[in-house]
Amino acid sequence: MMASAGELEHKGSDLMSLKPESWTQVSCPCCHSDQVEPLVLIKLGPKITPATKKWIISRIEARETEGGAHLLAHPGEDSDGDIILVAAPRCTLLRVTEELGLCKPYDDGSMAAFSCHDRDSFKNVDNMQEFLTAAERQYIVKYELDSLHVRKDQHVPGMPLSKGLLRARESIFQKLQKMGVVRSIFPLHEKRSLDDLAKNWYTKKQLWGQPLDSINAYFGGPVAFYFSFLDFYTWSLVLPAFLGLVLAFLPGGEPVGGAEAKQEAEEDEEGPSVRGLAVQAVFSMLWSTVVMELWKRRSSSLSYYWGTLQLTERFAEPRPGFHGTMGYSPITGRLEPLFSEWHRKLRIGLVSVPVVGLFLGMVVLGIAGFYSGEALVQGLHAERGSILTAGLLYVPSLVHILYVNVLGSVYSKVALLLTEYENHREESAFQNHHTAKTLLFTFFNYFAILFHIAFFKQRLAHICRSGRLSSLLIVTQVIGQCTEVLVPYLVDRFISSSDKNLQEDDPEVDRIRVQIGLPPFPGLFSEYIELLVQYGYLSLFSCVYPLTAVFLLINNVTEIRTDAFKICRLFQKPFYAPVSSMGVWQAAFEILGFVSVMSNCWLLLLSPRVKHFCLEGGFSSRNALLFAILVEHVLILIKMILAFVIPDEPDWVRRKRDEIEFRSLHALNELKP
């Protein structure tokens, strides 16, 4: 739950100790305050002149009508220093809250889209620390800084003529970062609030439950949605883990058939029976569908409570990297770059899709090269049998690992360039398209070999008995836990100890400077990828290896705490825009659920035990294939029916959404003359 106003004022006292007279002044009387809360730090590059720093501060403090951001700025220790602290006055916070479409508590206790015209009807509107969360206040500062553009060609004071030119409508801070004038911009940690959050989050003894409201208030919606999904997904693994244990230790039955059938059965003797395989495949379909549908209901409820049910990002200012022909928006009437949707789709279809397909083909070529090289060195070793040829057996694997890593590094840069080339207006659209490209390549990279072994070589026993799947699970989790628990602990215990002393003993500006030395938060992409790969192992191959859910459950119980520790203690605080869901990640999990139905049906068909069962029952290969196709279509139909029957939103959330829309329409009608 969120803290009271008195608690927040007390918690924020260490950040409000900077001299108020050193802050730039606001022209609006309603925004005047004796205490100013530093929200964001701008780290300048080396050898930046006082004239350049003064000009940046002037752009930050100037009113919107004068081409500024209408924020408050503090020069740090002095005008020659390399930091600028930024805060936000009340009127700017309220204006951007309305622009973003955030919902806030109304006088009657319900949530309503905030309107400056009706501001007095909202609770706590006079106290920004209660009205807006810390994450929202800090994002609003970033939103205003990103929206800063020069109206005409201008030279940055104190910069060489060859480097300091800003073109008309060019994003000021994006260009300053490219020129090296601004090194980084990040929100400030508030030590007391962070300590309280940590105490109620990863240091408590209970294994279940997380302070989601506090996480959302401090870090923002994307972080809160990630940890909410991680918690929800982890405890949903209990049922498949129990079923996996039962199936793993049930006897598989006696094989039937000739010598070849018995040999295949011996290779598959550790697997479950045909009945167990069928139960696991059907259960996997039902489980993945119900879990994702229930998560969507939970996600919509959280979105309502956090005020992000109806965001209006498409009406906000374009993201800094967006470009196009200057003109007036037909929707907002603002002067901004215009870029047609068909032009963007043309770039996606003719450039992005073929390039991504090319890289996926290179993954396939890498796999083919690996098998060719493996066969070559194995044949060489069989002929000569020397120590040298024995060492050559490891070369294909090492070359393939190197190839995959290099290809992945190149692709990550290409994916970013392609998404920039597509020129998306909204930041969320940019992130979704970039994530989709990287996700597709990563997924293909992880599962291509397993699919090749299962469907092309048709050696399911090789996946289990060679330990291919179990080793991927266990080794990945052990390495992940070592890097996420041991390394962070050592860094926090020994390397960061001097920083902790500095935070306790030195003046406030020095304590703020400590945060500059922290690395920037790498984002949630790798965390979501880890969950998606887990989900892939579970949904795609659980009928081959039933113990998958058991390993994942054990891993995720500790994953929640280690991820919380990392984001709280080891990185700079990240900026996150308000969001209403997990975005493209939710769609990725749902698509994987559909793929799992087809995967499990075909894995079931290719299983040696099912082949023996068909042989015993007199089923021909053709009839077995037709039956597998029929079962696949029936399961997909059941999955679609379940997804349709379970509403994405609870009834009360749907009613609240309608109330918000009606109230917004009513307020708009009142504004009309």
MARMARTI-488763 format. One line per field, with one value per residue (C-alpha): x, z, y; residue number from 1. Coordinates in Angstrom, 3 decimals, padded with zeros to 6 digits. Example, Ala and Ser with C-alpha at 12.3 -4.5 7.8 and 13.67 -1.06 7.14 Angstrom:
2
c1 <- c(012.300,013.670)
c3 <- c(007.800,007.140)
c2 <- c(-004.500,-001.060)
nr <- c(1,2)
end
This chain:
673
c1 <- c(000.000,001.054,002.462,000.637,001.550,003.342,005.365,006.325,007.386,009.525,010.957,011.760,013.443,016.949,016.394,014.751,017.724,019.228,018.979,015.636,017.130,019.508,016.609,015.323,012.122,008.654,006.424,003.206,002.138,000.314,003.550,005.662,006.950,009.520,010.629,011.604,011.922,014.840,013.488,016.006,019.759,021.408,025.074,027.040,030.075,033.642,034.858,031.373,031.592,029.434,027.827,026.574,025.305,023.554,021.864,020.620,019.179,017.491,015.773,014.662,013.128,011.572,007.796,006.223,005.188,008.873,010.003,011.015,010.011,008.706,010.643,012.871,016.657,019.471,023.149,024.522,027.531,028.193,027.793,031.037,029.860,028.884,025.414,022.007,019.166,015.640,012.294,008.759,006.274,002.689,001.132,003.491,002.784,-000.972,-000.841,001.185,-000.994,-003.927,-001.926,-000.946,-004.560,-003.806,-006.779,-006.806,-009.136,-012.223,-014.028,-016.552,-013.743,-013.884,-011.124,-011.533,-009.381,-007.729,-008.787,-007.190,-010.562,-012.071,-008.945,-010.648,-012.862,-009.900,-008.493,-005.119,-004.710,-002.928,-000.302,001.756,003.485,000.162,-001.595,001.197,003.577,007.341,007.677,004.995,006.569,009.977,008.608,006.800,010.164,011.629,008.532,009.024,012.766,012.139,009.539,012.039,012.651,014.269,011.880,014.525,018.166,020.230,023.817,024.486,026.480,029.969,030.160,032.358,030.577,031.120,029.366,026.890,024.244,020.644,018.223,014.633,012.287,015.248,015.037,017.356,018.358,018.624,021.076,022.967,023.461,024.758,027.187,028.453,027.230,024.853,026.250,023.157,019.744,018.260,015.741,017.082,016.716,015.169,017.038,014.408,011.599,013.880,014.892,011.238,010.376,013.276,012.234,008.722,009.880,012.921,014.140,010.924,010.706,007.399,007.722,004.537,003.094,004.788,004.114,002.913,001.379,004.659,006.647,004.387,004.665,008.462,009.604,006.567,004.040,006.343,008.378,005.246,003.594,006.728,006.925,003.177,003.367,006.472,004.652,001.441,003.292,005.497,002.616,000.671,003.542,002.502,-000.133,002.007,004.924,002.760,001.510,005.078,006.229,003.366,004.011,007.788,007.601,004.763,005.840,005.815,004.479,005.953,006.818,005.387,006.482,009.585,013.256,013.385,010.391,011.922,015.192,013.356,011.413,014.574,015.816,012.549,012.176,012.528,009.542,005.902,003.315,001.159,-001.665,000.688,001.951,-001.614,-002.613,000.457,-000.248,-003.914,-003.112,-000.424,-002.998,-005.598,-003.070,-001.467,-004.872,-006.390,-003.235,-002.987,-006.713,-006.662,-003.541,-005.314,-008.102,-005.577,-003.694,-006.817,-007.617,-004.124,-004.374,-007.526,-006.052,-002.884,-004.791,-003.584,-006.769,-007.168,-003.856,-003.728,-000.168,-001.196,-002.278,000.911,004.081,005.978,008.979,012.350,013.580,010.424,010.891,008.900,007.513,006.594,002.880,-000.137,-001.552,-005.129,-006.035,-004.310,-003.654,-000.054,002.882,004.853,006.532,004.018,004.699,002.052,001.118,001.258,004.826,005.764,004.103,005.932,009.255,008.303,007.195,009.958,012.919,012.411,010.719,013.266,016.228,014.840,014.159,017.754,019.099,016.760,018.097,021.621,020.644,019.516,022.774,024.676,022.855,023.485,027.144,027.385,026.002,028.178,031.278,030.340,029.915,033.213,035.325,033.580,034.430,038.001,038.326,036.890,039.542,042.608,041.686,044.515,044.637,044.525,041.327,039.815,040.402,038.835,035.531,034.957,035.718,032.249,030.518,032.952,032.682,028.880,028.756,031.034,028.947,025.678,027.081,028.521,025.323,023.248,025.377,025.123,021.395,020.693,022.201,020.451,017.080,017.497,018.440,015.462,013.059,014.514,014.095,010.402,009.954,007.289,005.601,004.875,007.536,005.395,005.067,008.819,009.529,006.944,008.348,011.934,011.010,009.132,012.158,014.596,012.162,011.621,015.341,016.046,013.237,014.411,017.966,016.962,014.602,015.819,018.135,015.502,012.932,015.490,016.222,012.534,010.895,013.591,015.773,012.745,014.899,012.835,014.740,017.919,016.420,015.716,018.384,021.253,020.168,019.728,016.607,017.411,020.921,019.579,017.210,019.529,022.738,020.935,019.277,022.470,024.453,021.606,021.270,025.031,025.151,021.927,022.617,026.328,027.748,025.242,025.887,029.660,029.308,026.942,028.938,032.482,032.640,029.734,030.609,032.519,029.533,027.268,029.534,029.534,025.766,025.639,028.372,028.637,026.450,023.383,024.975,027.713,025.072,023.378,026.715,027.053,024.190,026.151,028.653,025.954,025.456,022.206,019.466,019.628,015.851,013.377,013.983,016.366,014.044,011.045,013.131,014.104,010.440,009.446,012.152,010.972,007.405,008.609,010.384,007.284,004.586,006.487,008.410,006.695,005.215,008.801,010.276,007.540,009.904,010.286,007.759,009.477,012.813,011.121,009.141,012.259,014.141,011.411,010.865,014.366,014.180,011.589,013.899,017.091,015.456,014.082,017.510,019.160,016.819,016.859,020.583,022.795,021.594,020.505,016.773,015.165,012.577,009.351,006.257,002.820,001.506,-001.746,-000.323,002.808,002.371,003.913,005.117,001.550,000.922,004.188,003.090,-000.305,001.247,003.576,000.527,-000.946,002.366,002.566,-000.656,000.829,004.202,002.790,000.545,003.432,005.801,003.153,002.845,006.616,007.045,008.324,005.717,002.899,004.358,004.327,000.774,-000.347,001.484,-000.277,-003.670,-003.163,-003.037,-001.199,001.170,-001.279,-004.204,-002.071,-001.079,-004.700,-005.701,-002.934,-004.130,-007.695,-006.636,-004.556,-007.508,-009.844,-007.420,-006.945,-010.739,-011.083,-008.340,-010.132,-013.451,-011.827,-010.200,-013.580,-015.578,-013.190,-013.569,-010.361,-011.735,-013.817,-017.330,-016.541,-013.498,-015.602,-018.203,-015.478,-014.048,-017.498,-017.872,-014.512,-015.470,-018.878,-017.405,-014.764,-017.439,-019.606,-016.659,-015.919,-019.516,-019.391,-016.337,-018.168,-019.673)
c3 <- c(000.000,-000.549,002.288,003.850,003.138,006.463,005.917,002.413,003.566,006.274,003.887,001.317,003.798,002.896,-000.736,000.151,002.155,-000.810,-000.388,-001.833,-002.983,-005.329,-007.400,-010.380,-009.624,-010.972,-012.341,-011.310,-007.741,-007.110,-007.659,-005.109,-002.281,000.476,-000.186,-003.585,-004.281,-006.608,-009.019,-011.847,-012.252,-015.488,-015.688,-018.015,-019.998,-019.185,-019.977,-020.361,-019.993,-017.542,-020.547,-021.902,-018.490,-018.006,-021.407,-020.582,-017.290,-019.105,-021.467,-018.525,-016.570,-019.471,-019.885,-022.603,-024.543,-024.655,-025.916,-022.491,-020.259,-017.326,-014.766,-011.834,-012.033,-009.474,-010.559,-007.957,-005.987,-008.275,-011.833,-012.860,-011.681,-013.975,-012.608,-012.861,-010.580,-011.937,-010.142,-011.347,-010.254,-009.478,-012.628,-014.894,-013.043,-013.356,-017.030,-018.061,-015.905,-018.059,-021.284,-020.368,-019.571,-016.044,-013.820,-010.254,-007.232,-007.501,-004.537,-004.501,-004.253,-007.849,-010.425,-013.138,-015.959,-014.562,-015.980,-015.046,-015.563,-012.839,-010.683,-007.433,-007.584,-007.228,-003.914,-002.678,-005.718,-003.551,-002.374,-005.302,-003.194,-002.523,-005.772,-007.973,-007.278,-007.235,-010.503,-012.149,-010.995,-012.275,-015.593,-016.091,-015.799,-018.456,-020.608,-020.515,-021.190,-024.156,-025.472,-025.620,-029.218,-030.715,-032.770,-035.255,-036.047,-032.998,-031.777,-028.282,-026.315,-025.300,-028.005,-031.144,-034.251,-035.995,-033.252,-031.449,-034.143,-033.405,-036.317,-036.129,-034.296,-033.299,-029.850,-027.599,-025.134,-027.725,-029.689,-026.530,-025.684,-029.183,-028.892,-025.508,-023.655,-021.591,-020.412,-018.728,-017.329,-014.568,-011.704,-008.183,-005.563,-002.293,000.376,003.092,000.730,-000.937,002.415,003.441,000.124,000.417,003.955,002.788,-000.422,-000.697,002.902,004.432,005.344,003.593,000.255,-001.191,-001.653,-002.854,-002.106,-005.649,-004.867,-003.367,-006.300,-008.730,-006.735,-006.550,-009.812,-012.077,-013.830,-016.053,-013.064,-011.003,-013.855,-014.318,-010.657,-010.480,-013.480,-012.098,-008.809,-010.563,-012.992,-010.261,-008.087,-011.114,-011.575,-008.451,-010.254,-013.308,-010.960,-008.945,-012.126,-013.443,-010.279,-010.533,-014.203,-013.790,-011.193,-012.696,-014.458,-018.215,-019.046,-021.075,-024.711,-027.527,-031.102,-032.756,-031.996,-033.442,-031.371,-028.228,-028.890,-029.245,-026.104,-024.171,-025.234,-023.957,-020.847,-018.494,-019.996,-018.886,-020.381,-023.401,-021.068,-019.123,-022.291,-023.425,-020.014,-019.955,-023.469,-022.750,-019.351,-020.880,-023.275,-020.567,-018.106,-020.521,-021.637,-018.191,-016.729,-019.439,-019.341,-015.554,-015.838,-018.262,-015.706,-012.969,-015.236,-016.002,-012.276,-011.496,-014.366,-012.838,-009.355,-010.733,-012.862,-016.277,-017.635,-020.342,-021.367,-024.226,-025.464,-029.108,-028.427,-026.552,-027.990,-030.408,-029.052,-029.474,-032.384,-034.489,-037.693,-040.777,-042.751,-040.479,-040.366,-038.105,-036.576,-037.817,-034.337,-031.848,-034.124,-032.877,-035.153,-035.255,-037.677,-039.762,-041.148,-042.898,-041.565,-045.011,-045.436,-042.121,-043.072,-046.388,-044.570,-042.258,-045.098,-047.598,-045.272,-041.698,-042.468,-045.094,-042.913,-039.883,-042.109,-043.340,-039.783,-038.927,-041.994,-040.721,-037.478,-039.508,-041.488,-038.194,-037.045,-040.375,-040.213,-036.664,-037.639,-040.762,-038.766,-036.050,-038.590,-040.245,-037.062,-035.809,-039.079,-038.866,-035.294,-036.230,-038.932,-037.011,-033.315,-032.202,-029.334,-031.872,-033.479,-030.028,-029.278,-032.614,-031.435,-029.302,-032.100,-033.794,-030.496,-029.676,-033.165,-033.038,-029.644,-030.950,-034.117,-032.177,-029.819,-032.636,-034.660,-031.632,-030.992,-034.613,-034.733,-031.595,-033.293,-036.584,-034.801,-033.180,-036.500,-038.233,-035.558,-035.811,-039.591,-039.185,-037.455,-034.833,-033.294,-029.818,-027.500,-026.688,-030.383,-030.816,-027.835,-028.909,-032.443,-031.181,-028.571,-031.123,-033.434,-030.679,-029.115,-032.381,-032.954,-029.344,-029.293,-032.589,-031.270,-028.066,-029.458,-033.014,-031.987,-029.770,-032.568,-034.995,-032.734,-032.011,-035.404,-038.023,-036.385,-034.455,-031.491,-028.478,-026.244,-027.117,-025.614,-022.317,-021.950,-023.256,-020.771,-023.509,-021.991,-018.341,-018.761,-020.488,-017.580,-014.690,-016.010,-017.106,-013.714,-011.740,-013.768,-013.569,-009.808,-009.290,-011.346,-009.818,-006.184,-005.559,-007.746,-006.576,-002.951,-003.340,-005.099,-002.452,000.441,-000.529,-003.516,-002.581,001.126,000.644,-001.180,001.724,004.160,001.854,001.801,005.576,006.335,003.459,002.487,000.313,-003.023,-002.376,-001.567,-004.838,-006.639,-005.389,-007.679,-010.707,-010.150,-010.355,-013.751,-015.602,-015.206,-018.263,-018.492,-018.128,-021.530,-020.307,-017.384,-019.674,-022.110,-019.230,-018.315,-021.937,-022.435,-019.234,-020.499,-023.800,-022.134,-020.047,-022.702,-025.713,-024.223,-020.933,-022.406,-023.163,-019.820,-017.106,-014.393,-016.190,-013.966,-010.799,-011.730,-012.823,-009.588,-007.451,-009.556,-009.596,-005.844,-005.471,-008.745,-007.269,-004.437,-006.488,-009.172,-006.467,-004.864,-008.182,-009.122,-005.624,-004.850,-007.873,-010.510,-011.078,-010.776,-014.230,-015.962,-016.807,-018.493,-017.132,-018.828,-018.715,-019.248,-020.121,-023.728,-026.420,-023.859,-023.076,-026.762,-026.925,-024.109,-025.760,-029.159,-027.475,-025.933,-029.395,-030.704,-027.727,-028.772,-032.154,-030.613,-027.994,-030.503,-032.843,-030.041,-028.818,-032.300,-032.614,-029.162,-029.310,-026.762,-028.889,-031.945,-030.024,-028.867,-032.472,-033.610,-030.967,-031.900,-035.616,-036.499,-039.707,-039.857,-042.120,-039.731,-036.774,-038.621,-039.469,-035.848,-034.576,-036.920,-035.700,-032.038,-032.710,-034.265,-031.457,-028.800,-030.591,-030.800,-027.076,-026.362,-028.408,-026.697,-023.262,-024.231,-025.434,-022.420,-019.832,-020.090,-020.334,-017.745,-014.630,-014.856,-012.272,-014.246,-017.418,-015.544,-014.146,-017.647,-018.906,-015.973,-016.786,-020.452,-019.565,-017.055,-019.567,-022.225,-019.761,-018.777,-022.473,-023.136,-020.234,-021.771,-025.047,-025.376)
c2 <- c(000.000,003.595,005.655,008.587,012.196,012.577,009.439,010.499,013.938,012.377,009.775,012.434,014.764,013.590,014.545,017.844,019.153,021.023,024.776,025.962,029.281,027.415,026.114,028.051,029.956,029.230,031.970,030.246,031.292,027.994,026.048,027.891,025.687,025.990,022.422,021.030,017.324,016.425,013.833,013.410,013.818,014.944,013.946,016.213,015.205,016.256,019.774,021.232,025.011,027.005,028.730,025.392,024.317,027.653,027.333,023.802,025.045,027.931,025.465,023.346,026.230,028.194,028.027,025.922,029.019,029.994,026.576,025.242,022.334,024.442,022.407,023.328,022.969,022.962,023.318,020.874,022.101,025.068,026.333,024.586,021.146,018.299,017.550,019.199,018.187,018.519,018.783,019.474,022.176,021.255,022.733,020.769,017.538,018.039,019.038,015.966,013.694,014.767,014.363,010.796,009.865,008.669,007.832,009.090,008.683,010.896,012.421,009.556,006.986,005.726,006.102,008.737,010.082,013.192,016.555,019.867,021.546,019.348,019.102,020.126,017.027,014.666,013.484,014.798,017.053,019.636,017.149,015.859,013.215,011.532,012.383,010.961,008.096,008.681,006.747,008.913,012.170,011.107,009.887,013.206,014.986,012.663,013.162,016.934,016.710,014.405,016.853,019.735,020.850,023.911,026.036,027.152,026.433,027.297,026.958,025.603,028.223,027.125,024.417,024.492,025.745,022.406,020.390,022.605,023.157,022.162,021.959,023.172,020.744,018.583,016.953,018.946,016.244,013.499,015.679,016.691,013.017,012.296,015.234,013.985,017.064,014.916,011.575,010.163,011.056,008.919,009.178,009.421,006.726,007.848,005.897,005.652,004.694,002.133,000.618,000.289,-001.337,-003.783,-004.691,-005.612,-007.262,-009.498,-009.594,-010.932,-014.613,-015.446,-017.212,-015.761,-012.291,-009.134,-005.435,-004.763,-001.355,-000.177,-001.595,000.241,003.457,003.373,001.719,002.077,-000.130,-002.249,-003.457,-004.091,-006.021,-008.137,-009.132,-009.688,-012.030,-013.770,-014.408,-015.520,-017.794,-019.301,-020.446,-021.674,-024.177,-026.103,-028.185,-029.158,-029.884,-032.296,-033.971,-034.209,-035.975,-038.463,-039.218,-039.382,-042.150,-044.172,-047.379,-047.013,-050.478,-053.350,-052.658,-054.729,-055.442,-056.828,-056.405,-052.904,-051.845,-053.313,-051.517,-048.181,-048.924,-049.604,-046.170,-044.687,-046.830,-043.861,-042.036,-042.237,-044.590,-043.756,-042.800,-040.559,-038.884,-038.191,-036.822,-034.558,-033.217,-032.435,-030.980,-028.731,-027.280,-026.697,-025.290,-022.813,-021.529,-021.098,-019.531,-016.868,-016.082,-015.713,-013.568,-011.213,-010.783,-010.079,-007.676,-005.637,-005.407,-004.130,-001.668,-000.199,000.089,001.716,004.221,003.049,001.496,004.159,005.673,008.197,007.781,008.116,011.713,012.651,014.158,011.865,010.011,011.822,009.671,010.102,012.094,013.064,015.967,018.875,019.601,019.986,016.816,016.233,014.946,017.272,020.259,020.479,021.147,017.895,015.440,013.468,009.993,007.884,004.455,002.802,004.051,002.440,-000.856,-000.762,-000.483,-003.353,-005.630,-004.886,-004.364,-005.610,-008.933,-010.059,-009.058,-010.893,-013.913,-013.765,-013.958,-016.855,-018.626,-018.017,-019.763,-022.781,-022.682,-022.639,-025.777,-027.487,-026.515,-027.864,-031.286,-031.411,-030.554,-033.039,-035.830,-034.910,-035.000,-038.161,-039.911,-038.644,-039.856,-043.269,-043.659,-042.482,-042.615,-040.304,-037.800,-034.974,-036.227,-036.771,-033.085,-032.153,-033.668,-030.541,-028.080,-028.102,-027.296,-024.488,-023.018,-023.214,-021.463,-018.718,-018.435,-018.131,-015.487,-013.378,-013.720,-012.735,-009.641,-008.556,-009.224,-007.160,-004.115,-004.831,-005.244,-001.817,-000.212,-001.819,-000.585,002.913,002.747,001.835,005.213,004.528,007.540,006.161,004.797,001.749,000.861,001.221,-001.036,-003.622,-003.955,-004.076,-006.668,-008.790,-008.927,-009.842,-012.287,-014.179,-014.589,-015.584,-018.141,-019.637,-019.767,-021.561,-024.190,-024.847,-027.709,-029.347,-029.189,-030.587,-033.544,-034.174,-033.664,-034.223,-036.847,-038.177,-039.167,-038.135,-040.537,-038.643,-035.492,-037.229,-039.892,-037.761,-035.148,-032.562,-030.996,-031.626,-030.268,-027.167,-026.606,-027.425,-025.871,-022.708,-022.362,-023.059,-020.529,-018.042,-018.375,-018.020,-014.833,-013.497,-014.422,-014.948,-012.182,-009.538,-010.512,-010.190,-006.842,-005.512,-006.967,-005.962,-003.618,-001.342,-001.059,002.189,003.671,002.788,004.610,007.600,007.636,007.722,010.259,012.738,015.706,015.234,016.131,013.554,010.937,011.733,011.440,007.864,006.902,008.130,005.316,002.638,000.975,001.730,-000.857,-003.187,-003.445,-006.278,-007.854,-010.558,-011.339,-011.804,-013.859,-016.146,-016.627,-017.171,-019.806,-021.510,-021.409,-022.854,-025.782,-026.469,-026.137,-027.498,-030.440,-031.308,-034.524,-035.627,-034.544,-034.314,-033.000,-029.671,-027.871,-029.136,-027.557,-024.331,-024.005,-024.426,-021.894,-019.257,-019.221,-017.767,-015.825,-013.459,-012.422,-012.195,-010.050,-007.751,-007.454,-006.592,-003.774,-002.292,-002.360,-002.868,-000.400,003.145,003.599,003.185,005.363,003.571,004.983,004.045,000.892,-001.049,-004.564,-006.563,-005.447,-007.642,-010.197,-011.219,-011.917,-013.899,-016.220,-016.740,-017.542,-020.010,-021.665,-022.302,-023.610,-025.974,-027.722,-028.638,-029.478,-031.845,-033.616,-034.335,-035.265,-037.673,-039.183,-039.601,-041.134,-044.756,-045.854,-044.414,-046.161,-049.453,-048.766,-048.147,-051.273,-053.344,-051.889,-052.414,-048.715,-047.911,-044.939,-043.108,-043.586,-042.536,-039.367,-038.541,-039.178,-036.864,-034.099,-034.587,-034.454,-031.351,-029.522,-030.601,-029.365,-026.028,-025.680,-026.415,-023.885,-021.218,-021.970,-021.680,-018.382,-017.097,-018.313,-016.810,-012.997,-010.978,-008.540,-009.165,-007.691,-005.042,-003.832,-003.629,-001.543,000.714,001.188,002.214,004.618,006.239,006.631,008.078,010.525,011.651,012.184,014.116,016.351,016.993,018.020,020.466,022.160,022.782,026.292)
nr <- c(1,2,3,4,5,6,7,8,9,10,11,12,13,14,15,16,17,18,19,20,21,22,23,24,25,26,27,28,29,30,31,32,33,34,35,36,37,38,39,40,41,42,43,44,45,46,47,48,49,50,51,52,53,54,55,56,57,58,59,60,61,62,63,64,65,66,67,68,69,70,71,72,73,74,75,76,77,78,79,80,81,82,83,84,85,86,87,88,89,90,91,92,93,94,95,96,97,98,99,100,101,102,103,104,105,106,107,108,109,110,111,112,113,114,115,116,117,118,119,120,121,122,123,124,125,126,127,128,129,130,131,132,133,134,135,136,137,138,139,140,141,142,143,144,145,146,147,148,149,150,151,152,153,154,155,156,157,158,159,160,161,162,163,164,165,166,167,168,169,170,171,172,173,174,175,176,177,178,179,180,181,182,183,184,185,186,187,188,189,190,191,192,193,194,195,196,197,198,199,200,201,202,203,204,205,206,207,208,209,210,211,212,213,214,215,216,217,218,219,220,221,222,223,224,225,226,227,228,229,230,231,232,233,234,235,236,237,238,239,240,241,242,243,244,245,246,247,248,249,250,251,252,253,254,255,256,257,258,259,260,261,262,263,264,265,266,267,268,269,270,271,272,273,274,275,276,277,278,279,280,281,282,283,284,285,286,287,288,289,290,291,292,293,294,295,296,297,298,299,300,301,302,303,304,305,306,307,308,309,310,311,312,313,314,315,316,317,318,319,320,321,322,323,324,325,326,327,328,329,330,331,332,333,334,335,336,337,338,339,340,341,342,343,344,345,346,347,348,349,350,351,352,353,354,355,356,357,358,359,360,361,362,363,364,365,366,367,368,369,370,371,372,373,374,375,376,377,378,379,380,381,382,383,384,385,386,387,388,389,390,391,392,393,394,395,396,397,398,399,400,401,402,403,404,405,406,407,408,409,410,411,412,413,414,415,416,417,418,419,420,421,422,423,424,425,426,427,428,429,430,431,432,433,434,435,436,437,438,439,440,441,442,443,444,445,446,447,448,449,450,451,452,453,454,455,456,457,458,459,460,461,462,463,464,465,466,467,468,469,470,471,472,473,474,475,476,477,478,479,480,481,482,483,484,485,486,487,488,489,490,491,492,493,494,495,496,497,498,499,500,501,502,503,504,505,506,507,508,509,510,511,512,513,514,515,516,517,518,519,520,521,522,523,524,525,526,527,528,529,530,531,532,533,534,535,536,537,538,539,540,541,542,543,544,545,546,547,548,549,550,551,552,553,554,555,556,557,558,559,560,561,562,563,564,565,566,567,568,569,570,571,572,573,574,575,576,577,578,579,580,581,582,583,584,585,586,587,588,589,590,591,592,593,594,595,596,597,598,599,600,601,602,603,604,605,606,607,608,609,610,611,612,613,614,615,616,617,618,619,620,621,622,623,624,625,626,627,628,629,630,631,632,633,634,635,636,637,638,639,640,641,642,643,644,645,646,647,648,649,650,651,652,653,654,655,656,657,658,659,660,661,662,663,664,665,666,667,668,669,670,671,672,673)
end
